[in-house]
Amino acid sequence: MRHIILFALLALASAAIVPKFAGGIGLGPSANSVAKGRSEPFETTAVSPGNSRSVVISMDRRGHFAVDARVDGRRMTFMVDTGATVIALRRSDAARLGIHPAQRDFNVPVHTANGVTRTAPVTLDMVEVGNIVVRNVPATIMPDEALGENLLGLSFLKRLRRFEYREGRLVLEQ
């Protein structure tokens, strides 16, 4: 079990670190602006076909899917990352939510391109993307220097009825 958790966190860290370093490689200012916490405009459309709740997210200029969400009632920007096992929050953004893990809570080691860092596992009461609501979502807090932007990972996505890439857009359906 320990190896599975370590592998999952390694995948999460890799997904977090690669965009941070790739952001400045010939992509212009739009990639760097997001990595520094200034999100560029993106289109999110909420639709409700039948009894389902859906959100359609357009790709940004970097080819990623950025989305505004509400975590425990507070607005936060995420990059949707199907390679991230759980939601990953930057420590400074977690602090804005009132989550202040003690240093001893950073007890899960993760291997990143910059070496080993430790993360603090948490559970978020509620994560909302458009009209989609997921409760009791596992997440991890990472040091700001280890994570360029917050990641909306599988701990949220796998709780949906479906999520799929279609015609240049990401469709989330609950």
N, C-alpha and C positions, 0 to 999 in steps of 0.2 A: 504494500500500500504506500509506503514511504517513497518508493521509486516512482510510482504513478504520480503522486503529488509533485515530486521534484521535477518529473518530466513535464507535467502540465504547467508548472510555474516557469520552467525554462522556455517553453513555447510562448507563454505570455510575455516574458521578458524580451524574447527575441522579436516578437511582434511589436513591442513597444519601442525597442531600441533601433531597429532597422529604419523605420520611417524618420526617426530623429536625425540619423546620419545621412540618409538619402535625401532629406528635405532640401539640402543646399546644393545638390548635384544637378546643375543645369536646369532647374525648374523655375527659376525666377523668384520674385518677391512673394508670390502667393503661397508657396510652400513654406517659406520662412515665417510668414506672418502667422500661420496657424501653429507652427512649432513654438512660437513665442507667446501663445495664448490669445492672439487676436484672430478670431475666426473670420473667414471670408463669407460673403453671402452664399446661401444655398437655399434650395427650394424644398420644402417639405409640405406635402399635401395629405390631409387626413380625409379618408373616404370611408363610408360605412355601408358596404353592400350587404343587404339582408341583416342577419343578426351578428355579423362579424364586425370587428373594428380593425381598420387598416390604415397604414401610413405608407406613403410613397415618397422615397427620398431620392433626389437627383444627385448625380455624381458631381463633385466639385472639380475645379480646374486641375487638381493634382491627380484626379482619378479615384479619389476616396469618397466615402459617404460620411459626411459630417452631419450631426443632428443635434438640435436643441432638445434637452430633456429636463425633467424636473425630478430631483432626487430628494425625497423627504420634504417636498414642497418648495425646494429651491432650484432655480434655473442653473443649468450646467451644460456645457458643450462637450460632445463626445465624437470620436471617430468610431464608426461601427467596424468591429474587427472580429470576423468569424474564426480567426486563428487564436484569439485570446480565450482561455478557458473560463475566466470570470471577468466581471467588471473590474477595471483597474483605475484607481483614482490617484491623482497627484496629491501628495500630503497637504499642500497649501489649499487645494480645493476641498479636501476632506475637512480641513479646519473650518472653512466657510460653512460647512454643514453642521459644525459643532462636534465633529469627530476628531478627538485628540488622543491618538494612541500613545501610550508611554513607550519609552525606548525599549523596554523589556517585551513589549507586544510585537516588535519587529523580529519575530522568531522563525520566519519561514525563509530559508536561503533561496535565492534565485541567481542563476548564472546568466550574466548579460555580456554584451560586447565589451563593456567597461570593467568586467570582473564580477565578483559576487556582491550582491546587495541583499538586504533582508526586507521582507514585506510583512505587513500586519493584516491578518485576515479579519474581516468584519462582515456584518449582515446589514444591508440597507432595508429599511422598513418598506419603502415604496419607490419604484422607478416608473416614471410616466414618459412616454414618447407619443406626442399627439394625444389621441384618444385611447391609447393602449396603456394599461396599468398592470404592473407585475409587483407582487408583494414578497417580502422576505427573500431578498436577492443576495446571494453570496458575492462578496467583492474583496478586493485587497487594496491596501494603501501602500504606495511606493514613494520613495524619496523623489522630490521634484527633479533632481538631476538625472534620475534613472528613467524618467517617463516624460516625453515631450508633450503629450496631451492625454486626456482621459480616454479610456477605451471601453466601448460598450461590447462586452464579450458574450460568450455562450451561456453564462449563468442567467442572462436576460433572454437572449435569443432562443434558447432551447425550450423556454416556457411558452413560446408562441405556438399557434397552430401551424404556421409556416413562415418562412422568410425565403425570398428568392430574388435573384437578379433577373430582370426582364426589361429588354429594350433600353438599356442604359440606366435603369433605375433599380433601386432596391425596394422591394415590397415586403412590409412586415404586416402580418395578419394574426389577430388574436381571436 
